[in-house]
Amino acid sequence: VILAGCAAAQPPGTPGTPGFWYGVWHGIIAPITFIISLFTDIRIYAYPNAGNWYDLGFVIGMCLCGGGSSAKACCFKRKPV
């Protein structure tokens, strides 16, 4: 465990790492990528990435794809007749 903590990795926020817009895109395609990742060596989350900006984009992308947590509670709620 101690040696694994010393493994070289690109620090977050260095040039060329996925940022906010890649996070949005990866969030949108996450359900499809998850299914593909079950059978291949593809990950649904890019690491290393730009840190908090990538995370924010990923969450926004997931909400765009899935409708967010309140979509069924608000938008698709049937009103009594």
C-alpha positions as semicolon CSV with decimal commas, in nm:
position;residue;x (nm);y (nm);z (nm)
1;V;0,000;0,000;0,000
2;I;0,283;0,239;0,083
3;L;0,459;0,169;-0,246
4;A;0,135;0,217;-0,441
5;G;0,103;0,563;-0,289
6;C;0,440;0,652;-0,444
7;A;0,334;0,557;-0,796
8;A;0,392;0,829;-1,052
9;A;0,080;0,999;-1,178
10;Q;0,019;1,319;-1,364
11;P;-0,094;1,587;-1,118
12;P;-0,445;1,727;-1,166
13;G;-0,470;2,043;-1,370
14;T;-0,160;1,994;-1,586
15;P;-0,191;2,086;-1,955
16;G;-0,357;1,817;-2,162
17;T;-0,567;1,668;-1,883
18;P;-0,943;1,642;-1,936
19;G;-1,123;1,951;-1,807
20;F;-1,479;2,073;-1,766
21;W;-1,606;2,004;-2,120
22;Y;-1,457;1,655;-2,127
23;G;-1,625;1,597;-1,792
24;V;-1,961;1,698;-1,938
25;W;-1,909;1,468;-2,235
26;H;-1,794;1,176;-2,019
27;G;-2,098;1,227;-1,795
28;I;-2,335;1,218;-2,092
29;I;-2,188;0,898;-2,232
30;A;-2,133;0,733;-1,890
31;P;-2,427;0,486;-1,910
32;I;-2,310;0,356;-2,247
33;T;-1,947;0,354;-2,138
34;F;-2,037;0,162;-1,822
35;I;-2,190;-0,119;-2,027
36;I;-1,886;-0,127;-2,256
37;S;-1,652;-0,125;-1,953
38;L;-1,805;-0,450;-1,829
39;F;-1,656;-0,631;-2,128
40;T;-1,344;-0,425;-2,208
41;D;-1,072;-0,226;-2,031
42;I;-1,241;0,114;-2,079
43;R;-1,305;0,342;-1,780
44;I;-1,603;0,576;-1,745
45;Y;-1,407;0,837;-1,547
46;A;-1,088;0,998;-1,679
47;Y;-0,789;1,000;-1,447
48;P;-0,585;1,212;-1,420
49;N;-0,817;1,500;-1,487
50;A;-0,840;1,873;-1,415
51;G;-0,979;1,811;-1,065
52;N;-1,292;1,986;-0,942
53;W;-1,379;2,134;-1,283
54;Y;-1,380;1,788;-1,442
55;D;-1,590;1,654;-1,153
56;L;-1,843;1,937;-1,193
57;G;-1,867;1,873;-1,567
58;F;-1,909;1,500;-1,508
59;V;-2,197;1,555;-1,265
60;I;-2,364;1,804;-1,501
61;G;-2,327;1,555;-1,786
62;M;-2,481;1,278;-1,577
63;C;-2,775;1,505;-1,492
64;L;-2,822;1,596;-1,858
65;C;-2,825;1,230;-1,953
66;G;-3,038;1,102;-1,668
67;G;-3,260;1,403;-1,617
68;G;-3,132;1,480;-1,269
69;S;-3,275;1,367;-0,940
70;S;-3,582;1,588;-0,952
71;A;-3,692;1,519;-1,310
72;K;-3,953;1,261;-1,218
73;A;-4,062;1,454;-0,914
74;C;-4,127;1,778;-1,102
75;C;-4,138;1,754;-1,479
76;F;-4,315;1,425;-1,533
77;K;-4,549;1,430;-1,239
78;R;-4,905;1,364;-1,345
79;K;-5,158;1,606;-1,217
80;P;-5,482;1,465;-1,084
81;V;-5,769;1,489;-1,327
